[in-house]
Amino acid sequence: MAMTDNQKTFGHNDDSVAVIIGSGAGGGTLANELAQQGIDVVVLEAGPLHTRSDFQADEWASFSQLSWLDKRTTSGSFRLARDFPGLPAWIVKSVGGTTVHWAGASLRFQPHEFRALSEYGAVEDANLLDWPLTYDDLAPYYDNAENRMGVTRTHDIKGLPGNNNFKVMYAGAQKLGYSCNTGHMAINSDTRDGRPACQQRGFCFQGCKVGAKWSTLYTELPAAIATGHMELRPQSQVLQIEHDDSGKVTAVVYVDAEGNRQRQKARLVAVAGNSIETPRLLLNSATSRFPDGLANGSGLVGRHYMRHMTGSVYATFDEPVHMYRGTTMAGIVSDESHHDPSRGFVGGYEMETLSLGLPFMAAFLDPGAWGKRFAGALDQYDHMAGMWLVGEDMPRATNRITLNGEVKDQHGLPVANVHYDDHPNDVAMSEHAYRRGAELYRAVGARDVYEVPPYPSTHNLGTCRMSARPEDGVCDAYGRSHEIPNLFISDGSQFTTSAAENPTLTIVALAIRQAEHIGMLMSEGAV
């Protein structure tokens, strides 16, 4: 039986429902939280419903099955504009969103990262801003999120076992004086919440067939449906958000699975379409009242796009490693995640084990490369260990999502153009991170070391950022639009700065907090 069978349905003219656009970490969590309060919710998800039995242990087949492959364009000097001009982001178009594909790393932001402007000072050619909330404001919601997601090494949940990729990183970390463990991962280390422990299959990016990894697909969304207060509509691509004469949003226009245009009335709308599609939708919803797009009185919708400083280091060894066996992200070193400007940059970065299958390794190791060194690396694939570098990148008004009026999607709407230029701080951080990653592997006898450029980003942040003052951002500390009182931003778009850590745990914590606030507003009749 499909998850959507026997669910309660709501009429298109029912203007009492909360409409949530997107079913990933933000949208899926928000839907469940609201439904648990007895609030009626309609979730519109652009992608189809895939189940665990559908997932494929095949990188290319899975990529085609799950990825968001709609047209996009790129500009700017960043490496992806050259290597992957039509694919700036590696995210999911499927029920559950990118929680289907993510590796599970669940790290809290650090207190200083909520105060980036105050802590780092003004950085030239960047637009740093303090968040309108503090670590202490979010801490209880982090507790809630970690507990519901089953994050290892929190709430007395034991860690995952270490695979060979982890063991290599751990040995190198010891040599450099770093600490290293198998991480805070939202992957069951024991049976929990009716889901089994991790079987160490190694296909985390392709969807977890056993359900050990937390995903809204089989946690939040089924729980929400079970309340009788949530309807999930897969293959429902939202085209536009409508509003009334007072400026409040009133309905969402979408194309359903049969290709028919539908209009769902709404009491409130929460947009959780990832940081590329969320601003695109707001911009494509422009009207005579909001000529620059919804919630864009500040002119900042789409601006301050962040994708994290990223890169990878792979190294080969005399003995086989078989890095692809076990969890994809098997260990984390956080020793460089602090703020220490003596290193030549502000903010910090994480070092996280990562493995790619042979097809992706061939595509991502050095896009377009050929010859002896490239072939030699692939020849040593089973002797290879790898890590991903992820750090705080600088928000810049010029790094932005805009509409490309010259390229239209399958529904005739302008596609998103992703413009990004690396800030000098990002470059300095990446050089430091590559150097330290290489040193870690050389400390334990690496033969060859490969510095691998960024992949299409799974971390897309900041295009509708939170701010205390309306002129500095798009939404307030609860993700509520400054300009439209019943329009909410419910994904990573609302991040004021990127911090060094993987964003999913923070997106979930913010969604729990937002749902509590929406419940209060609704009870007061404020939305």
MOLINDA-V593459 format. One record per residue. N is the residue number from 1. PSI is psi in whole degrees, 0 to 359 (999 if undefined). BURIAL is I if it has 16 or more other C-alpha atoms within 10 Angstrom, else O. Layout:
<<N/PSI/BURIAL> <N/PSI/BURIAL>>
This chain:
<<1/132/O> <2/152/O> <3/328/I> <4/354/I> <5/144/O> <6/15/O> <7/154/I> <8/143/I> <9/155/I> <10/147/I> <11/152/O> <12/337/O> <13/7/O> <14/102/O> <15/16/I> <16/353/O> <17/151/I> <18/127/I> <19/125/I> <20/128/I> <21/108/I> <22/143/I> <23/22/I> <24/211/I> <25/316/I> <26/305/I> <27/317/I> <28/319/I> <29/315/I> <30/318/I> <31/314/I> <32/316/I> <33/318/I> <34/316/I> <35/322/I> <36/337/I> <37/357/O> <38/13/O> <39/131/I> <40/134/I> <41/138/I> <42/123/I> <43/122/I> <44/115/I> <45/126/I> <46/328/I> <47/171/I> <48/170/I> <49/111/I> <50/146/I> <51/171/I> <52/328/O> <53/340/O> <54/335/O> <55/145/I> <56/130/I> <57/58/I> <58/114/O> <59/310/I> <60/317/O> <61/318/O> <62/321/I> <63/316/I> <64/326/O> <65/318/I> <66/335/I> <67/154/I> <68/104/I> <69/13/I> <70/157/O> <71/137/O> <72/158/I> <73/164/I> <74/157/I> <75/172/I> <76/176/I> <77/2/O> <78/155/I> <79/325/I> <80/332/I> <81/335/I> <82/314/O> <83/322/I> <84/63/O> <85/335/I> <86/1/I> <87/69/I> <88/344/I> <89/143/I> <90/82/I> <91/178/I> <92/140/I> <93/83/I> <94/157/I> <95/132/I> <96/347/I> <97/213/I> <98/356/I> <99/347/I> <100/324/I> <101/340/I> <102/162/I> <103/343/I> <104/356/I> <105/127/I> <106/86/I> <107/136/I> <108/144/I> <109/152/I> <110/152/O> <111/320/O> <112/337/I> <113/342/I> <114/351/I> <115/48/I> <116/316/I> <117/315/I> <118/322/O> <119/318/O> <120/338/I> <121/171/O> <122/131/O> <123/127/O> <124/137/O> <125/20/O> <126/166/I> <127/65/I> <128/151/I> <129/142/I> <130/144/I> <131/152/I> <132/13/I> <133/162/I> <134/171/I> <135/317/I> <136/326/O> <137/323/O> <138/344/I> <139/313/O> <140/331/O> <141/329/I> <142/316/I> <143/312/O> <144/313/O> <145/314/I> <146/319/I> <147/315/I> <148/328/I> <149/350/I> <150/42/I> <151/123/I> <152/152/I> <153/21/I> <154/154/O> <155/37/O> <156/23/O> <157/127/I> <158/159/I> <159/165/I> <160/158/I> <161/156/O> <162/126/I> <163/185/I> <164/325/I> <165/318/I> <166/317/I> <167/323/I> <168/313/I> <169/317/I> <170/315/I> <171/317/I> <172/322/I> <173/319/I> <174/319/O> <175/326/I> <176/359/O> <177/16/O> <178/160/O> <179/152/O> <180/134/I> <181/181/I> <182/15/I> <183/166/I> <184/99/I> <185/136/I> <186/58/I> <187/126/I> <188/125/I> <189/342/I> <190/166/I> <191/131/O> <192/138/O> <193/36/O> <194/8/O> <195/145/I> <196/171/I> <197/159/I> <198/134/I> <199/4/O> <200/41/I> <201/328/O> <202/10/I> <203/48/I> <204/321/I> <205/343/I> <206/11/I> <207/133/I> <208/107/I> <209/330/I> <210/348/O> <211/17/I> <212/328/I> <213/134/I> <214/131/I> <215/140/I> <216/339/I> <217/317/I> <218/18/I> <219/281/I> <220/315/I> <221/312/I> <222/323/I> <223/322/I> <224/316/I> <225/321/I> <226/339/I> <227/341/I> <228/10/I> <229/10/I> <230/135/I> <231/128/I> <232/127/I> <233/97/I> <234/168/I> <235/44/I> <236/93/I> <237/114/I> <238/133/I> <239/324/I> <240/149/I> <241/130/I> <242/160/I> <243/166/I> <244/186/O> <245/337/O> <246/350/O> <247/356/O> <248/144/I> <249/143/I> <250/340/I> <251/162/I> <252/128/I> <253/130/I> <254/163/I> <255/126/I> <256/184/I> <257/335/O> <258/1/O> <259/9/O> <260/143/O> <261/130/O> <262/161/I> <263/114/I> <264/119/I> <265/158/I> <266/145/I> <267/323/I> <268/160/I> <269/133/I> <270/126/I> <271/123/I> <272/55/I> <273/18/I> <274/158/I> <275/3/I> <276/310/I> <277/330/I> <278/307/I> <279/327/I> <280/316/I> <281/317/I> <282/320/I> <283/322/I> <284/352/I> <285/17/I> <286/144/I> <287/180/O> <288/328/O> <289/323/O> <290/72/I> <291/339/O> <292/9/I> <293/161/I> <294/145/I> <295/22/I> <296/31/I> <297/332/I> <298/348/O> <299/16/O> <300/0/I> <301/126/I> <302/341/I> <303/166/I> <304/37/I> <305/129/I> <306/146/I> <307/11/I> <308/146/I> <309/122/I> <310/164/I> <311/174/I> <312/153/I> <313/126/I> <314/148/I> <315/148/I> <316/154/I> <317/163/I> <318/323/O> <319/152/O> <320/144/O> <321/320/I> <322/57/I> <323/338/I> <324/355/I> <325/125/I> <326/184/I> <327/143/I> <328/315/I> <329/98/I> <330/350/I> <331/154/I> <332/135/I> <333/121/I> <334/10/I> <335/339/O> <336/12/I> <337/358/I> <338/173/I> <339/117/I> <340/90/O> <341/349/O> <342/344/O> <343/351/O> <344/10/O> <345/161/I> <346/158/I> <347/186/I> <348/187/I> <349/160/I> <350/153/I> <351/121/I> <352/128/I> <353/145/I> <354/141/I> <355/145/I> <356/147/I> <357/167/I> <358/319/O> <359/315/O> <360/326/O> <361/319/I> <362/325/I> <363/325/O> <364/342/I> <365/312/I> <366/84/I> <367/127/I> <368/353/O> <369/159/O> <370/174/O> <371/188/O> <372/314/O> <373/319/O> <374/312/O> <375/323/O> <376/323/O> <377/315/I> <378/327/I> <379/331/O> <380/17/I> <381/317/I> <382/354/I> <383/16/I> <384/142/I> <385/155/I> <386/153/I> <387/154/I> <388/139/I> <389/130/I> <390/125/I> <391/172/I> <392/127/I> <393/162/I> <394/132/I> <395/129/I> <396/136/I> <397/333/I> <398/343/I> <399/113/I> <400/161/I> <401/125/I> <402/171/I> <403/133/I> <404/98/I> <405/346/O> <406/347/O> <407/124/O> <408/152/O> <409/187/O> <410/347/O> <411/7/O> <412/10/O> <413/149/I> <414/139/I> <415/169/I> <416/133/I> <417/129/I> <418/112/I> <419/130/I> <420/134/I> <421/133/I> <422/135/I> <423/150/I> <424/329/O> <425/321/I> <426/318/I> <427/315/O> <428/319/O> <429/316/I> <430/322/I> <431/318/O> <432/316/I> <433/316/I> <434/316/I> <435/315/O> <436/323/I> <437/317/I> <438/319/I> <439/322/I> <440/314/I> <441/323/I> <442/332/I> <443/341/O> <444/29/I> <445/28/O> <446/141/I> <447/302/O> <448/143/I> <449/135/I> <450/122/I> <451/114/I> <452/131/I> <453/169/I> <454/146/I> <455/165/I> <456/135/I> <457/135/I> <458/346/I> <459/100/I> <460/121/I> <461/154/I> <462/3/I> <463/357/I> <464/59/I> <465/152/I> <466/148/I> <467/152/I> <468/321/I> <469/137/O> <470/327/I> <471/348/O> <472/354/I> <473/200/I> <474/326/I> <475/168/I> <476/192/I> <477/349/I> <478/10/I> <479/10/I> <480/128/I> <481/134/I> <482/328/I> <483/329/I> <484/111/I> <485/340/I> <486/28/I> <487/127/I> <488/149/I> <489/128/I> <490/26/I> <491/195/I> <492/351/I> <493/330/I> <494/356/I> <495/130/I> <496/319/I> <497/169/I> <498/339/I> <499/179/I> <500/339/I> <501/156/I> <502/139/I> <503/347/I> <504/315/I> <505/320/I> <506/322/I> <507/316/I> <508/315/I> <509/318/I> <510/323/I> <511/320/I> <512/316/I> <513/319/I> <514/318/I> <515/320/I> <516/318/I> <517/317/O> <518/318/I> <519/318/I> <520/315/O> <521/319/O> <522/321/O> <523/332/O> <524/354/O> <525/20/O> <526/345/O> <527/999/O>>
